[in-house]
């Protein structure tokens, strides 16, 4: 009789094992795309709430956008608090970077979002430059923070219907640029393990590594937005 346990059977399979449950969550490309869309909708909802812009009408629009997304309760429930918490911390530490995003990179003088596709275009341009060299969890969280900033811009400009385009645009970025990497990392639940590793303690060197990595991502985003904004203006 083999001594191999059910857990050991899955050690070579791309996936995530909930340490609080013996249930295994195998991850496919379509999983991370659908779950990413759910996480994006939830993050935008939370960001609008933090900004005092969430109302019943907007909430209804967000719910209708997510209506046909397959449920991924376990993944979203486990991952969203970590994603939202880290994104909120980025917003708090660097408010100028993650607010008025459209004004920083748009061709329009006051960052007006004149077309539904414009919000997706701006997000795609930022994402292509952000992920052209490598992918890290810090960059992924920054993408969500930028999407949240654009959502605030949409609502403040009374383009409520653009929120659906923004969620779809973020989902496209996840599918085109991040899905393979996310599957390799075990899906979105890999973020939870990245932030809360199985070790009982994180060493001082570990905390320093996380801090330095976050600061490098912040610097990259700042330079990227300035670069994109100057490039757009130089075309005219």
HELIX and SHEET records of a PDB file:
HELIX    1   1 UNK A    6  UNK A    9  1                                   4    
HELIX    2   2 UNK A   29  UNK A   50  1                                  22    
HELIX    3   3 UNK A   56  UNK A   65  1                                  10    
HELIX    4   4 UNK A   73  UNK A   93  1                                  21    
HELIX    5   5 UNK A  101  UNK A  105  1                                   5    
HELIX    6   6 UNK A  116  UNK A  130  1                                  15    
HELIX    7   7 UNK A  137  UNK A  156  1                                  20    
HELIX    8   8 UNK A  162  UNK A  173  1                                  12    
HELIX    9   9 UNK A  174  UNK A  178  3                                   5    
HELIX   10  10 UNK A  179  UNK A  184  1                                   6    
HELIX   11  11 UNK A  189  UNK A  195  1                                   7    
HELIX   12  12 UNK A  204  UNK A  234  1                                  31    
SHEET    1   A 2 UNK A  15  UNK A  17  0                                        
SHEET    2   A 2 UNK A  24  UNK A  26 -1                                        
END                                                                             
